Amino acid sequence: MTAAVRHQLRSMPVLRFFADDTLDHVFKMEELFKKIEEERKANGEQ
């Protein structure tokens, strides 16, 4: 890729990738909210 853009850029930027576990946290939070809602319904709360 550097050869293709060498005349357009002064230096090739360093790209860093990382694992994004945001969806894992979202799913865990949704499960917790479902459990809370089920417990409230079981206890007759709103």
N, C-alpha and C positions, 0 to 999 in steps of 0.2 A: 504494500500500500504506500510505503514511503516513496518509492520510485515514481508512482503515478502522480503524486501531488508535490514533489520536491521543489518545483518552481513556483508553487502557489503559497506554500507555507515556509516560514523561517525555520521552524523546527517541528518535528512530529510530536504531538502531545502524548503523554503516557496515559493509557486507559487502564483503569483498575475496575475489576468486576468483583462483586460479592454476592453471596447468597442472601436473598431477600425472604425472610420468614414472616413477613407481615400477615400473609393470609393465614398462617398457623395461629397467630395471635387473634385474628378476627374470628376464626372458627371456635377457638376456646372461649372467647367472650360470648359468642352467640349461644353456645351450649350452656354457659353459666346463666345467661339471661333466661333461657328456656326453663332451666331448673328452678330459678327463682319464681318465674311465672306459674309453673306447675305447683310449687309449694304454696304459693299464695292462693291459688284456686282450691287446693286441697284443704286449706285452713279457712276458707270462706272469705278471704280478703280480696280487695280490688286492686 
